[in-house]
Amino acid sequence: MGCAEAVRVLQAYLDGETDEVTARRVVAHLDDCRDCGMEADLYREIKKSLARRERPDARAVERLRGFGESLLHTGPGDGGARISGG
Ligand SMILES: [Zn+2]
């Protein structure tokens, strides 16, 4: 699973709406990818705020938006991100 796919299913995963296979792939990616792991943490914070009917942290929302847009610009198979180690 790449970052674009992980981000696309991240919200559904946190809402418990993905199937087990997808959920496990997301977990594996979040474990592997620090960027997406941080995005997942941000989503959780925002969801918590919304659950309490508080306004989510504007900076967190802004960061998520920027991350999604950066993925759109790089696109898959563009030779951008390289995964080191293994
Ligand atoms: Zn990632």
PDB file of the backbone (N, CA, C, O) and the ligand in Angstrom, with CONECT records:
HET     ZN  A 101       1
ATOM      1  N   MET A   1       0.842  -1.205   0.000  1.00  0.00           N
ATOM      2  CA  MET A   1       0.000   0.000   0.000  1.00  0.00           C
ATOM      3  C   MET A   1       0.874   1.252   0.000  1.00  0.00           C
ATOM      4  O   MET A   1       1.806   1.359   0.798  1.00  0.00           O
ATOM      5  N   GLY A   2       0.583   2.182  -0.876  1.00  0.00           N
ATOM      6  CA  GLY A   2       1.329   3.425  -0.912  1.00  0.00           C
ATOM      7  C   GLY A   2       0.649   4.501  -0.099  1.00  0.00           C
ATOM      8  O   GLY A   2      -0.449   4.305   0.422  1.00  0.00           O
ATOM      9  N   CYS A   3       1.317   5.656   0.008  1.00  0.00           N
ATOM     10  CA  CYS A   3       0.786   6.744   0.829  1.00  0.00           C
ATOM     11  C   CYS A   3      -0.577   7.217   0.312  1.00  0.00           C
ATOM     12  O   CYS A   3      -1.491   7.452   1.102  1.00  0.00           O
ATOM     13  N   ALA A   4      -0.717   7.358  -1.009  1.00  0.00           N
ATOM     14  CA  ALA A   4      -1.968   7.882  -1.568  1.00  0.00           C
ATOM     15  C   ALA A   4      -3.138   6.984  -1.198  1.00  0.00           C
ATOM     16  O   ALA A   4      -4.210   7.465  -0.831  1.00  0.00           O
ATOM     17  N   GLU A   5      -2.921   5.665  -1.297  1.00  0.00           N
ATOM     18  CA  GLU A   5      -3.995   4.734  -0.966  1.00  0.00           C
ATOM     19  C   GLU A   5      -4.279   4.765   0.530  1.00  0.00           C
ATOM     20  O   GLU A   5      -5.434   4.741   0.956  1.00  0.00           O
ATOM     21  N   ALA A   6      -3.210   4.820   1.323  1.00  0.00           N
ATOM     22  CA  ALA A   6      -3.377   4.833   2.772  1.00  0.00           C
ATOM     23  C   ALA A   6      -4.188   6.049   3.202  1.00  0.00           C
ATOM     24  O   ALA A   6      -5.092   5.942   4.031  1.00  0.00           O
ATOM     25  N   VAL A   7      -3.854   7.212   2.629  1.00  0.00           N
ATOM     26  CA  VAL A   7      -4.568   8.433   2.990  1.00  0.00           C
ATOM     27  C   VAL A   7      -6.024   8.359   2.564  1.00  0.00           C
ATOM     28  O   VAL A   7      -6.916   8.850   3.254  1.00  0.00           O
ATOM     29  N   ARG A   8      -6.248   7.729   1.402  1.00  0.00           N
ATOM     30  CA  ARG A   8      -7.607   7.659   0.889  1.00  0.00           C
ATOM     31  C   ARG A   8      -8.511   6.840   1.819  1.00  0.00           C
ATOM     32  O   ARG A   8      -9.680   7.178   2.006  1.00  0.00           O
ATOM     33  N   VAL A   9      -7.966   5.761   2.403  1.00  0.00           N
ATOM     34  CA  VAL A   9      -8.798   4.898   3.238  1.00  0.00           C
ATOM     35  C   VAL A   9      -8.645   5.215   4.722  1.00  0.00           C
ATOM     36  O   VAL A   9      -9.277   4.583   5.569  1.00  0.00           O
ATOM     37  N   LEU A  10      -7.787   6.212   5.034  1.00  0.00           N
ATOM     38  CA  LEU A  10      -7.467   6.469   6.433  1.00  0.00           C
ATOM     39  C   LEU A  10      -8.706   6.819   7.256  1.00  0.00           C
ATOM     40  O   LEU A  10      -8.911   6.280   8.344  1.00  0.00           O
ATOM     41  N   GLN A  11      -9.521   7.715   6.734  1.00  0.00           N
ATOM     42  CA  GLN A  11     -10.703   8.135   7.490  1.00  0.00           C
ATOM     43  C   GLN A  11     -11.664   6.966   7.696  1.00  0.00           C
ATOM     44  O   GLN A  11     -12.201   6.774   8.788  1.00  0.00           O
ATOM     45  N   ALA A  12     -11.874   6.187   6.631  1.00  0.00           N
ATOM     46  CA  ALA A  12     -12.762   5.029   6.743  1.00  0.00           C
ATOM     47  C   ALA A  12     -12.208   4.039   7.763  1.00  0.00           C
ATOM     48  O   ALA A  12     -12.955   3.438   8.534  1.00  0.00           O
ATOM     49  N   TYR A  13     -10.885   3.880   7.753  1.00  0.00           N
ATOM     50  CA  TYR A  13     -10.247   2.968   8.697  1.00  0.00           C
ATOM     51  C   TYR A  13     -10.481   3.422  10.135  1.00  0.00           C
ATOM     52  O   TYR A  13     -10.838   2.621  10.998  1.00  0.00           O
ATOM     53  N   LEU A  14     -10.275   4.727  10.384  1.00  0.00           N
ATOM     54  CA  LEU A  14     -10.457   5.248  11.743  1.00  0.00           C
ATOM     55  C   LEU A  14     -11.918   5.197  12.167  1.00  0.00           C
ATOM     56  O   LEU A  14     -12.223   5.144  13.359  1.00  0.00           O
ATOM     57  N   ASP A  15     -12.819   5.214  11.190  1.00  0.00           N
ATOM     58  CA  ASP A  15     -14.245   5.086  11.506  1.00  0.00           C
ATOM     59  C   ASP A  15     -14.670   3.631  11.616  1.00  0.00           C
ATOM     60  O   ASP A  15     -15.833   3.338  11.893  1.00  0.00           O
ATOM     61  N   GLY A  16     -13.727   2.718  11.400  1.00  0.00           N
ATOM     62  CA  GLY A  16     -14.049   1.299  11.482  1.00  0.00           C
ATOM     63  C   GLY A  16     -14.877   0.808  10.314  1.00  0.00           C
ATOM     64  O   GLY A  16     -15.643  -0.147  10.440  1.00  0.00           O
ATOM     65  N   GLU A  17     -14.716   1.477   9.154  1.00  0.00           N
ATOM     66  CA  GLU A  17     -15.561   1.134   8.011  1.00  0.00           C
ATOM     67  C   GLU A  17     -14.837   0.292   6.964  1.00  0.00           C
ATOM     68  O   GLU A  17     -15.424  -0.094   5.954  1.00  0.00           O
ATOM     69  N   THR A  18     -13.559   0.011   7.211  1.00  0.00           N
ATOM     70  CA  THR A  18     -12.834  -0.815   6.248  1.00  0.00           C
ATOM     71  C   THR A  18     -12.931  -2.289   6.643  1.00  0.00           C
ATOM     72  O   THR A  18     -13.175  -2.619   7.804  1.00  0.00           O
ATOM     73  N   ASP A  19     -12.737  -3.167   5.656  1.00  0.00           N
ATOM     74  CA  ASP A  19     -12.715  -4.594   5.981  1.00  0.00           C
ATOM     75  C   ASP A  19     -11.389  -4.928   6.670  1.00  0.00           C
ATOM     76  O   ASP A  19     -10.468  -4.113   6.723  1.00  0.00           O
ATOM     77  N   GLU A  20     -11.326  -6.146   7.190  1.00  0.00           N
ATOM     78  CA  GLU A  20     -10.186  -6.510   8.028  1.00  0.00           C
ATOM     79  C   GLU A  20      -8.868  -6.477   7.261  1.00  0.00           C
ATOM     80  O   GLU A  20      -7.845  -6.026   7.777  1.00  0.00           O
ATOM     81  N   VAL A  21      -8.909  -6.961   6.026  1.00  0.00           N
ATOM     82  CA  VAL A  21      -7.690  -6.999   5.216  1.00  0.00           C
ATOM     83  C   VAL A  21      -7.154  -5.585   4.999  1.00  0.00           C
ATOM     84  O   VAL A  21      -5.964  -5.325   5.172  1.00  0.00           O
ATOM     85  N   THR A  22      -8.062  -4.670   4.615  1.00  0.00           N
ATOM     86  CA  THR A  22      -7.646  -3.285   4.389  1.00  0.00           C
ATOM     87  C   THR A  22      -7.123  -2.677   5.675  1.00  0.00           C
ATOM     88  O   THR A  22      -6.094  -2.001   5.679  1.00  0.00           O
ATOM     89  N   ALA A  23      -7.841  -2.922   6.776  1.00  0.00           N
ATOM     90  CA  ALA A  23      -7.423  -2.360   8.057  1.00  0.00           C
ATOM     91  C   ALA A  23      -6.004  -2.797   8.405  1.00  0.00           C
ATOM     92  O   ALA A  23      -5.202  -2.000   8.892  1.00  0.00           O
ATOM     93  N   ARG A  24      -5.702  -4.070   8.150  1.00  0.00           N
ATOM     94  CA  ARG A  24      -4.366  -4.569   8.483  1.00  0.00           C
ATOM     95  C   ARG A  24      -3.302  -3.950   7.591  1.00  0.00           C
ATOM     96  O   ARG A  24      -2.179  -3.697   8.027  1.00  0.00           O
ATOM     97  N   ARG A  25      -3.666  -3.710   6.342  1.00  0.00           N
ATOM     98  CA  ARG A  25      -2.700  -3.086   5.431  1.00  0.00           C
ATOM     99  C   ARG A  25      -2.458  -1.634   5.841  1.00  0.00           C
ATOM    100  O   ARG A  25      -1.340  -1.127   5.743  1.00  0.00           O
ATOM    101  N   VAL A  26      -3.524  -0.971   6.303  1.00  0.00           N
ATOM    102  CA  VAL A  26      -3.359   0.409   6.757  1.00  0.00           C
ATOM    103  C   VAL A  26      -2.444   0.432   7.978  1.00  0.00           C
ATOM    104  O   VAL A  26      -1.517   1.237   8.053  1.00  0.00           O
ATOM    105  N   VAL A  27      -2.713  -0.461   8.935  1.00  0.00           N
ATOM    106  CA  VAL A  27      -1.890  -0.520  10.143  1.00  0.00           C
ATOM    107  C   VAL A  27      -0.431  -0.747   9.785  1.00  0.00           C
ATOM    108  O   VAL A  27       0.466  -0.103  10.329  1.00  0.00           O
ATOM    109  N   ALA A  28      -0.208  -1.679   8.855  1.00  0.00           N
ATOM    110  CA  ALA A  28       1.160  -1.983   8.447  1.00  0.00           C
ATOM    111  C   ALA A  28       1.824  -0.752   7.839  1.00  0.00           C
ATOM    112  O   ALA A  28       2.999  -0.486   8.091  1.00  0.00           O
ATOM    113  N   HIS A  29       1.073  -0.008   7.042  1.00  0.00           N
ATOM    114  CA  HIS A  29       1.644   1.177   6.412  1.00  0.00           C
ATOM    115  C   HIS A  29       1.931   2.263   7.449  1.00  0.00           C
ATOM    116  O   HIS A  29       2.982   2.903   7.410  1.00  0.00           O
ATOM    117  N   LEU A  30       0.986   2.468   8.381  1.00  0.00           N
ATOM    118  CA  LEU A  30       1.170   3.500   9.397  1.00  0.00           C
ATOM    119  C   LEU A  30       2.381   3.170  10.258  1.00  0.00           C
ATOM    120  O   LEU A  30       3.083   4.063  10.734  1.00  0.00           O
ATOM    121  N   ASP A  31       2.615   1.870  10.452  1.00  0.00           N
ATOM    122  CA  ASP A  31       3.763   1.433  11.219  1.00  0.00           C
ATOM    123  C   ASP A  31       5.062   1.750  10.485  1.00  0.00           C
ATOM    124  O   ASP A  31       6.090   2.047  11.094  1.00  0.00           O
ATOM    125  N   ASP A  32       4.984   1.678   9.180  1.00  0.00           N
ATOM    126  CA  ASP A  32       6.139   1.769   8.318  1.00  0.00           C
ATOM    127  C   ASP A  32       6.454   3.208   7.943  1.00  0.00           C
ATOM    128  O   ASP A  32       7.613   3.585   7.767  1.00  0.00           O
ATOM    129  N   CYS A  33       5.399   3.999   7.824  1.00  0.00           N
ATOM    130  CA  CYS A  33       5.508   5.323   7.233  1.00  0.00           C
ATOM    131  C   CYS A  33       5.215   6.375   8.307  1.00  0.00           C
ATOM    132  O   CYS A  33       4.078   6.507   8.759  1.00  0.00           O
ATOM    133  N   ARG A  34       6.225   7.103   8.703  1.00  0.00           N
ATOM    134  CA  ARG A  34       6.073   8.064   9.782  1.00  0.00           C
ATOM    135  C   ARG A  34       5.100   9.180   9.395  1.00  0.00           C
ATOM    136  O   ARG A  34       4.303   9.626  10.221  1.00  0.00           O
ATOM    137  N   ASP A  35       5.168   9.626   8.144  1.00  0.00           N
ATOM    138  CA  ASP A  35       4.277  10.702   7.691  1.00  0.00           C
ATOM    139  C   ASP A  35       2.817  10.309   7.868  1.00  0.00           C
ATOM    140  O   ASP A  35       2.031  11.052   8.457  1.00  0.00           O
ATOM    141  N   CYS A  36       2.462   9.139   7.355  1.00  0.00           N
ATOM    142  CA  CYS A  36       1.067   8.716   7.435  1.00  0.00           C
ATOM    143  C   CYS A  36       0.680   8.400   8.878  1.00  0.00           C
ATOM    144  O   CYS A  36      -0.467   8.606   9.276  1.00  0.00           O
ATOM    145  N   GLY A  37       1.628   7.903   9.653  1.00  0.00           N
ATOM    146  CA  GLY A  37       1.341   7.662  11.067  1.00  0.00           C
ATOM    147  C   GLY A  37       0.974   8.949  11.772  1.00  0.00           C
ATOM    148  O   GLY A  37       0.076   8.978  12.614  1.00  0.00           O
ATOM    149  N   MET A  38       1.684  10.025  11.418  1.00  0.00           N
ATOM    150  CA  MET A  38       1.377  11.323  12.017  1.00  0.00           C
ATOM    151  C   MET A  38       0.027  11.838  11.538  1.00  0.00           C
ATOM    152  O   MET A  38      -0.722  12.440  12.307  1.00  0.00           O
ATOM    153  N   GLU A  39      -0.279  11.600  10.270  1.00  0.00           N
ATOM    154  CA  GLU A  39      -1.577  12.025   9.757  1.00  0.00           C
ATOM    155  C   GLU A  39      -2.697  11.296  10.493  1.00  0.00           C
ATOM    156  O   GLU A  39      -3.727  11.887  10.816  1.00  0.00           O
ATOM    157  N   ALA A  40      -2.486  10.011  10.753  1.00  0.00           N
ATOM    158  CA  ALA A  40      -3.493   9.232  11.468  1.00  0.00           C
ATOM    159  C   ALA A  40      -3.710   9.805  12.867  1.00  0.00           C
ATOM    160  O   ALA A  40      -4.841   9.892  13.346  1.00  0.00           O
ATOM    161  N   ASP A  41      -2.613  10.194  13.514  1.00  0.00           N
ATOM    162  CA  ASP A  41      -2.745  10.804  14.844  1.00  0.00           C
ATOM    163  C   ASP A  41      -3.548  12.101  14.768  1.00  0.00           C
ATOM    164  O   ASP A  41      -4.380  12.379  15.632  1.00  0.00           O
ATOM    165  N   LEU A  42      -3.288  12.889  13.728  1.00  0.00           N
ATOM    166  CA  LEU A  42      -4.021  14.142  13.566  1.00  0.00           C
ATOM    167  C   LEU A  42      -5.513  13.888  13.374  1.00  0.00           C
ATOM    168  O   LEU A  42      -6.355  14.560  13.970  1.00  0.00           O
ATOM    169  N   TYR A  43      -5.822  12.906  12.532  1.00  0.00           N
ATOM    170  CA  TYR A  43      -7.227  12.548  12.312  1.00  0.00           C
ATOM    171  C   TYR A  43      -7.889  12.187  13.633  1.00  0.00           C
ATOM    172  O   TYR A  43      -9.016  12.597  13.912  1.00  0.00           O
ATOM    173  N   ARG A  44      -7.172  11.413  14.438  1.00  0.00           N
ATOM    174  CA  ARG A  44      -7.744  10.986  15.716  1.00  0.00           C
ATOM    175  C   ARG A  44      -8.018  12.202  16.599  1.00  0.00           C
ATOM    176  O   ARG A  44      -9.065  12.287  17.241  1.00  0.00           O
ATOM    177  N   GLU A  45      -7.077  13.137  16.629  1.00  0.00           N
ATOM    178  CA  GLU A  45      -7.264  14.345  17.439  1.00  0.00           C
ATOM    179  C   GLU A  45      -8.484  15.132  16.969  1.00  0.00           C
ATOM    180  O   GLU A  45      -9.289  15.600  17.774  1.00  0.00           O
ATOM    181  N   ILE A  46      -8.601  15.269  15.648  1.00  0.00           N
ATOM    182  CA  ILE A  46      -9.720  16.028  15.093  1.00  0.00           C
ATOM    183  C   ILE A  46     -11.037  15.327  15.415  1.00  0.00           C
ATOM    184  O   ILE A  46     -12.018  15.966  15.794  1.00  0.00           O
ATOM    185  N   LYS A  47     -11.043  14.010  15.259  1.00  0.00           N
ATOM    186  CA  LYS A  47     -12.263  13.258  15.551  1.00  0.00           C
ATOM    187  C   LYS A  47     -12.653  13.409  17.022  1.00  0.00           C
ATOM    188  O   LYS A  47     -13.834  13.520  17.353  1.00  0.00           O
ATOM    189  N   LYS A  48     -11.649  13.412  17.897  1.00  0.00           N
ATOM    190  CA  LYS A  48     -11.926  13.582  19.323  1.00  0.00           C
ATOM    191  C   LYS A  48     -12.553  14.949  19.588  1.00  0.00           C
ATOM    192  O   LYS A  48     -13.523  15.068  20.338  1.00  0.00           O
ATOM    193  N   SER A  49     -11.987  15.968  18.964  1.00  0.00           N
ATOM    194  CA  SER A  49     -12.524  17.316  19.136  1.00  0.00           C
ATOM    195  C   SER A  49     -13.958  17.395  18.647  1.00  0.00           C
ATOM    196  O   SER A  49     -14.818  17.988  19.299  1.00  0.00           O
ATOM    197  N   LEU A  50     -14.209  16.788  17.483  1.00  0.00           N
ATOM    198  CA  LEU A  50     -15.555  16.828  16.931  1.00  0.00           C
ATOM    199  C   LEU A  50     -16.534  16.076  17.830  1.00  0.00           C
ATOM    200  O   LEU A  50     -17.680  16.491  18.004  1.00  0.00           O
ATOM    201  N   ALA A  51     -16.067  14.966  18.397  1.00  0.00           N
ATOM    202  CA  ALA A  51     -16.932  14.178  19.268  1.00  0.00           C
ATOM    203  C   ALA A  51     -17.338  14.984  20.493  1.00  0.00           C
ATOM    204  O   ALA A  51     -18.433  14.814  21.028  1.00  0.00           O
ATOM    205  N   ARG A  52     -16.440  15.866  20.930  1.00  0.00           N
ATOM    206  CA  ARG A  52     -16.750  16.727  22.080  1.00  0.00           C
ATOM    207  C   ARG A  52     -17.419  18.023  21.653  1.00  0.00           C
ATOM    208  O   ARG A  52     -17.646  18.915  22.469  1.00  0.00           O
ATOM    209  N   ARG A  53     -17.733  18.119  20.361  1.00  0.00           N
ATOM    210  CA  ARG A  53     -18.342  19.333  19.821  1.00  0.00           C
ATOM    211  C   ARG A  53     -17.442  20.552  20.027  1.00  0.00           C
ATOM    212  O   ARG A  53     -17.911  21.681  20.171  1.00  0.00           O
ATOM    213  N   GLU A  54     -16.148  20.287  20.036  1.00  0.00           N
ATOM    214  CA  GLU A  54     -15.194  21.390  20.059  1.00  0.00           C
ATOM    215  C   GLU A  54     -14.735  21.645  18.632  1.00  0.00           C
ATOM    216  O   GLU A  54     -14.895  20.805  17.746  1.00  0.00           O
ATOM    217  N   ARG A  55     -14.163  22.818  18.435  1.00  0.00           N
ATOM    218  CA  ARG A  55     -13.596  23.082  17.117  1.00  0.00           C
ATOM    219  C   ARG A  55     -12.252  22.382  17.016  1.00  0.00           C
ATOM    220  O   ARG A  55     -11.423  22.494  17.919  1.00  0.00           O
ATOM    221  N   PRO A  56     -12.029  21.654  15.915  1.00  0.00           N
ATOM    222  CA  PRO A  56     -10.728  21.011  15.756  1.00  0.00           C
ATOM    223  C   PRO A  56      -9.624  22.045  15.596  1.00  0.00           C
ATOM    224  O   PRO A  56      -9.855  23.171  15.155  1.00  0.00           O
ATOM    225  N   ASP A  57      -8.421  21.628  15.966  1.00  0.00           N
ATOM    226  CA  ASP A  57      -7.262  22.499  15.847  1.00  0.00           C
ATOM    227  C   ASP A  57      -7.083  22.920  14.384  1.00  0.00           C
ATOM    228  O   ASP A  57      -6.863  22.086  13.507  1.00  0.00           O
ATOM    229  N   ALA A  58      -7.182  24.215  14.146  1.00  0.00           N
ATOM    230  CA  ALA A  58      -7.127  24.721  12.771  1.00  0.00           C
ATOM    231  C   ALA A  58      -5.814  24.330  12.093  1.00  0.00           C
ATOM    232  O   ALA A  58      -5.787  24.037  10.898  1.00  0.00           O
ATOM    233  N   ARG A  59      -4.736  24.328  12.863  1.00  0.00           N
ATOM    234  CA  ARG A  59      -3.442  23.982  12.261  1.00  0.00           C
ATOM    235  C   ARG A  59      -3.403  22.519  11.838  1.00  0.00           C
ATOM    236  O   ARG A  59      -2.803  22.175  10.820  1.00  0.00           O
ATOM    237  N   ALA A  60      -4.054  21.649  12.634  1.00  0.00           N
ATOM    238  CA  ALA A  60      -4.099  20.227  12.286  1.00  0.00           C
ATOM    239  C   ALA A  60      -4.876  20.027  10.995  1.00  0.00           C
ATOM    240  O   ALA A  60      -4.459  19.267  10.121  1.00  0.00           O
ATOM    241  N   VAL A  61      -6.017  20.719  10.879  1.00  0.00           N
ATOM    242  CA  VAL A  61      -6.828  20.612   9.670  1.00  0.00           C
ATOM    243  C   VAL A  61      -6.037  21.107   8.467  1.00  0.00           C
ATOM    244  O   VAL A  61      -6.060  20.502   7.395  1.00  0.00           O
ATOM    245  N   GLU A  62      -5.336  22.221   8.665  1.00  0.00           N
ATOM    246  CA  GLU A  62      -4.559  22.810   7.585  1.00  0.00           C
ATOM    247  C   GLU A  62      -3.457  21.849   7.121  1.00  0.00           C
ATOM    248  O   GLU A  62      -3.205  21.711   5.924  1.00  0.00           O
ATOM    249  N   ARG A  63      -2.815  21.198   8.070  1.00  0.00           N
ATOM    250  CA  ARG A  63      -1.736  20.268   7.757  1.00  0.00           C
ATOM    251  C   ARG A  63      -2.263  19.092   6.945  1.00  0.00           C
ATOM    252  O   ARG A  63      -1.635  18.663   5.977  1.00  0.00           O
ATOM    253  N   LEU A  64      -3.416  18.575   7.346  1.00  0.00           N
ATOM    254  CA  LEU A  64      -4.011  17.446   6.625  1.00  0.00           C
ATOM    255  C   LEU A  64      -4.313  17.827   5.188  1.00  0.00           C
ATOM    256  O   LEU A  64      -4.067  17.058   4.259  1.00  0.00           O
ATOM    257  N   ARG A  65      -4.855  19.039   5.021  1.00  0.00           N
ATOM    258  CA  ARG A  65      -5.202  19.501   3.686  1.00  0.00           C
ATOM    259  C   ARG A  65      -3.941  19.594   2.828  1.00  0.00           C
ATOM    260  O   ARG A  65      -3.927  19.163   1.675  1.00  0.00           O
ATOM    261  N   GLY A  66      -2.896  20.157   3.401  1.00  0.00           N
ATOM    262  CA  GLY A  66      -1.643  20.293   2.669  1.00  0.00           C
ATOM    263  C   GLY A  66      -1.051  18.948   2.291  1.00  0.00           C
ATOM    264  O   GLY A  66      -0.523  18.782   1.191  1.00  0.00           O
ATOM    265  N   PHE A  67      -1.138  17.988   3.202  1.00  0.00           N
ATOM    266  CA  PHE A  67      -0.595  16.658   2.941  1.00  0.00           C
ATOM    267  C   PHE A  67      -1.332  16.006   1.775  1.00  0.00           C
ATOM    268  O   PHE A  67      -0.708  15.436   0.880  1.00  0.00           O
ATOM    269  N   GLY A  68      -2.663  16.091   1.788  1.00  0.00           N
ATOM    270  CA  GLY A  68      -3.454  15.503   0.712  1.00  0.00           C
ATOM    271  C   GLY A  68      -3.113  16.135  -0.626  1.00  0.00           C
ATOM    272  O   GLY A  68      -3.009  15.446  -1.640  1.00  0.00           O
ATOM    273  N   GLU A  69      -2.940  17.447  -0.621  1.00  0.00           N
ATOM    274  CA  GLU A  69      -2.645  18.137  -1.869  1.00  0.00           C
ATOM    275  C   GLU A  69      -1.260  17.769  -2.386  1.00  0.00           C
ATOM    276  O   GLU A  69      -1.063  17.630  -3.593  1.00  0.00           O
ATOM    277  N   SER A  70      -0.301  17.612  -1.475  1.00  0.00           N
ATOM    278  CA  SER A  70       1.050  17.254  -1.899  1.00  0.00           C
ATOM    279  C   SER A  70       1.039  15.882  -2.561  1.00  0.00           C
ATOM    280  O   SER A  70       1.787  15.639  -3.508  1.00  0.00           O
ATOM    281  N   LEU A  71       0.188  14.982  -2.060  1.00  0.00           N
ATOM    282  CA  LEU A  71       0.083  13.657  -2.678  1.00  0.00           C
ATOM    283  C   LEU A  71      -0.496  13.766  -4.078  1.00  0.00           C
ATOM    284  O   LEU A  71      -0.065  13.060  -4.991  1.00  0.00           O
ATOM    285  N   LEU A  72      -1.477  14.654  -4.249  1.00  0.00           N
ATOM    286  CA  LEU A  72      -2.085  14.834  -5.558  1.00  0.00           C
ATOM    287  C   LEU A  72      -1.052  15.312  -6.566  1.00  0.00           C
ATOM    288  O   LEU A  72      -1.070  14.913  -7.731  1.00  0.00           O
ATOM    289  N   HIS A  73      -0.147  16.178  -6.101  1.00  0.00           N
ATOM    290  CA  HIS A  73       0.820  16.756  -7.019  1.00  0.00           C
ATOM    291  C   HIS A  73       1.906  15.765  -7.415  1.00  0.00           C
ATOM    292  O   HIS A  73       2.336  15.745  -8.569  1.00  0.00           O
ATOM    293  N   THR A  74       2.353  14.941  -6.465  1.00  0.00           N
ATOM    294  CA  THR A  74       3.394  13.986  -6.798  1.00  0.00           C
ATOM    295  C   THR A  74       2.832  12.860  -7.651  1.00  0.00           C
ATOM    296  O   THR A  74       3.399  12.517  -8.688  1.00  0.00           O
ATOM    297  N   GLY A  75       1.704  12.279  -7.207  1.00  0.00           N
ATOM    298  CA  GLY A  75       1.071  11.224  -7.966  1.00  0.00           C
ATOM    299  C   GLY A  75       1.856   9.925  -7.899  1.00  0.00           C
ATOM    300  O   GLY A  75       3.049   9.922  -7.595  1.00  0.00           O
ATOM    301  N   PRO A  76       1.170   8.812  -8.186  1.00  0.00           N
ATOM    302  CA  PRO A  76       1.832   7.510  -8.100  1.00  0.00           C
ATOM    303  C   PRO A  76       2.736   7.251  -9.306  1.00  0.00           C
ATOM    304  O   PRO A  76       2.473   7.738 -10.405  1.00  0.00           O
ATOM    305  N   GLY A  77       3.784   6.495  -9.091  1.00  0.00           N
ATOM    306  CA  GLY A  77       4.662   6.105 -10.180  1.00  0.00           C
ATOM    307  C   GLY A  77       5.475   7.229 -10.763  1.00  0.00           C
ATOM    308  O   GLY A  77       5.987   7.121 -11.877  1.00  0.00           O
ATOM    309  N   ASP A  78       5.597   8.305 -10.021  1.00  0.00           N
ATOM    310  CA  ASP A  78       6.349   9.449 -10.516  1.00  0.00           C
ATOM    311  C   ASP A  78       7.808   9.387 -10.080  1.00  0.00           C
ATOM    312  O   ASP A  78       8.609  10.257 -10.423  1.00  0.00           O
ATOM    313  N   GLY A  79       8.137   8.361  -9.329  1.00  0.00           N
ATOM    314  CA  GLY A  79       9.511   8.210  -8.866  1.00  0.00           C
ATOM    315  C   GLY A  79       9.850   9.189  -7.769  1.00  0.00           C
ATOM    316  O   GLY A  79      11.019   9.524  -7.579  1.00  0.00           O
ATOM    317  N   GLY A  80       8.856   9.653  -7.045  1.00  0.00           N
ATOM    318  CA  GLY A  80       9.076  10.636  -5.978  1.00  0.00           C
ATOM    319  C   GLY A  80       9.585   9.992  -4.707  1.00  0.00           C
ATOM    320  O   GLY A  80      10.779  10.025  -4.411  1.00  0.00           O
ATOM    321  N   ALA A  81       8.668   9.409  -3.963  1.00  0.00           N
ATOM    322  CA  ALA A  81       9.019   8.874  -2.655  1.00  0.00           C
ATOM    323  C   ALA A  81       9.754   7.542  -2.789  1.00  0.00           C
ATOM    324  O   ALA A  81       9.357   6.663  -3.554  1.00  0.00           O
ATOM    325  N   ARG A  82      10.819   7.424  -2.033  1.00  0.00           N
ATOM    326  CA  ARG A  82      11.531   6.142  -1.986  1.00  0.00           C
ATOM    327  C   ARG A  82      11.492   5.622  -0.567  1.00  0.00           C
ATOM    328  O   ARG A  82      11.690   6.370   0.390  1.00  0.00           O
ATOM    329  N   ILE A  83      11.236   4.338  -0.443  1.00  0.00           N
ATOM    330  CA  ILE A  83      11.227   3.724   0.877  1.00  0.00           C
ATOM    331  C   ILE A  83      12.593   3.112   1.137  1.00  0.00           C
ATOM    332  O   ILE A  83      13.054   2.238   0.403  1.00  0.00           O
ATOM    333  N   SER A  84      13.228   3.588   2.196  1.00  0.00           N
ATOM    334  CA  SER A  84      14.566   3.112   2.510  1.00  0.00           C
ATOM    335  C   SER A  84      14.499   1.917   3.448  1.00  0.00           C
ATOM    336  O   SER A  84      13.492   1.667   4.111  1.00  0.00           O
ATOM    337  N   GLY A  85      15.572   1.213   3.477  1.00  0.00           N
ATOM    338  CA  GLY A  85      15.657   0.065   4.366  1.00  0.00           C
ATOM    339  C   GLY A  85      14.846  -1.106   3.853  1.00  0.00           C
ATOM    340  O   GLY A  85      14.409  -1.102   2.703  1.00  0.00           O
ATOM    341  N   GLY A  86      14.648  -2.070   4.660  1.00  0.00           N
ATOM    342  CA  GLY A  86      13.867  -3.200   4.221  1.00  0.00           C
ATOM    343  C   GLY A  86      14.410  -4.395   4.906  1.00  0.00           C
ATOM    344  O   GLY A  86      13.914  -5.503   4.701  1.00  0.00           O
TER     345      GLY A  86
HETATM  346 ZN    ZN A 101       2.687   6.766   3.944  1.00  0.00          ZN2+
END
